Amino acid sequence: MVKPVRILWISAIGVNIAALLLYILLSSKWSNQVWILDILNAILLQILGIPSAALIVASLLVLKFYKEKPLRWWGYTVAFIVIAALLWIAGYLFRWAWLTLS
């Protein structure tokens, strides 16, 4: 895989892990105060947290075991779709974590 794509993919994984951890840390402080936020946080974690974790694990496996260049242009297209999905989920989790702060 080309080095810039690999670096972009690794940084997207790092941002996604940071967003997931920040979301879990900030949303857990509301669990004792408001029960409706606890329900919303549990639903949001199921909708976005599980696919986020699956994308992270799949990305790490691909980066570990697939070192050469993709055969065609569709390999890069799939890589950029996964990177975009990782960044979209991270942005949504960051936004929801920021909303729980205020």
C-alpha positions as CSV (number, residue, x, y, z in Angstrom):
1,M,0.0,0.0,0.0
2,V,1.2,3.5,-0.8
3,K,2.7,5.2,2.3
4,P,0.4,8.3,2.2
5,V,-2.7,6.2,2.1
6,R,-1.3,4.0,4.9
7,I,-0.6,7.1,7.1
8,L,-4.0,8.6,6.4
9,W,-5.6,5.3,7.3
10,I,-3.6,5.0,10.6
11,S,-4.5,8.6,11.5
12,A,-8.2,7.9,10.9
13,I,-8.0,4.9,13.1
14,G,-6.4,7.0,15.9
15,V,-9.0,9.7,15.6
16,N,-11.8,7.1,15.8
17,I,-10.3,5.4,18.9
18,A,-9.9,8.8,20.5
19,A,-13.5,9.8,19.7
20,L,-14.9,6.5,21.0
21,L,-12.9,6.8,24.3
22,L,-13.9,10.4,24.7
23,Y,-17.6,9.6,24.1
24,I,-17.5,6.7,26.6
25,L,-15.8,8.8,29.2
26,L,-18.0,11.9,28.9
27,S,-21.3,10.1,28.5
28,S,-20.8,7.9,31.6
29,K,-20.9,10.9,33.9
30,W,-24.6,11.5,33.0
31,S,-25.7,8.0,33.8
32,N,-26.6,8.8,37.4
33,Q,-28.3,12.1,36.8
34,V,-30.6,11.8,33.8
35,W,-32.0,8.4,32.8
36,I,-33.1,9.5,29.3
37,L,-29.6,10.5,28.4
38,D,-28.4,7.1,29.5
39,I,-30.9,5.4,27.2
40,L,-29.9,7.7,24.3
41,N,-26.2,7.1,25.0
42,A,-26.7,3.3,25.0
43,I,-28.6,3.5,21.7
44,L,-26.0,5.7,20.1
45,L,-23.2,3.5,21.3
46,Q,-24.9,0.5,19.7
47,I,-25.6,2.2,16.5
48,L,-22.1,3.8,16.1
49,G,-19.8,2.2,18.6
50,I,-20.1,-1.4,17.3
51,P,-19.5,-0.5,13.6
52,S,-16.7,1.8,14.7
53,A,-15.0,-1.0,16.6
54,A,-15.6,-3.4,13.7
55,L,-14.0,-0.9,11.2
56,I,-11.1,-0.4,13.6
57,V,-10.4,-4.1,13.9
58,A,-10.9,-4.7,10.2
59,S,-8.6,-1.8,9.3
60,L,-5.9,-3.0,11.7
61,L,-6.0,-6.5,10.2
62,V,-5.8,-5.1,6.6
63,L,-2.9,-2.9,7.5
64,K,-1.1,-5.7,9.3
65,F,-1.5,-8.5,6.8
66,Y,-1.7,-6.6,3.5
67,K,1.5,-4.7,2.8
68,E,1.7,-4.6,-1.0
69,K,-0.1,-2.2,-3.3
70,P,-3.7,-2.9,-4.2
71,L,-4.1,-4.6,-7.6
72,R,-6.4,-2.0,-9.2
73,W,-8.1,1.4,-8.5
74,W,-10.9,-0.2,-6.6
75,G,-8.6,-1.2,-3.8
76,Y,-7.9,2.5,-3.2
77,T,-11.5,3.4,-3.6
78,V,-12.4,0.9,-0.9
79,A,-9.6,2.2,1.3
80,F,-10.9,5.8,1.0
81,I,-14.5,4.7,1.7
82,V,-13.3,3.0,4.9
83,I,-11.3,6.1,5.9
84,A,-14.3,8.3,5.2
85,A,-16.5,6.1,7.3
86,L,-14.0,6.1,10.2
87,L,-13.8,9.9,10.1
88,W,-17.5,10.4,9.8
89,I,-18.2,8.1,12.8
90,A,-15.5,9.9,14.8
91,G,-16.9,13.3,14.0
92,Y,-20.4,12.2,15.1
93,L,-19.0,10.8,18.3
94,F,-17.0,13.9,19.0
95,R,-20.0,16.1,18.4
96,W,-22.2,14.0,20.7
97,A,-19.5,14.0,23.4
98,W,-19.2,17.8,23.1
99,L,-23.0,18.2,23.5
100,T,-22.9,16.2,26.7
101,L,-20.4,18.7,28.1
102,S,-22.7,21.6,27.8
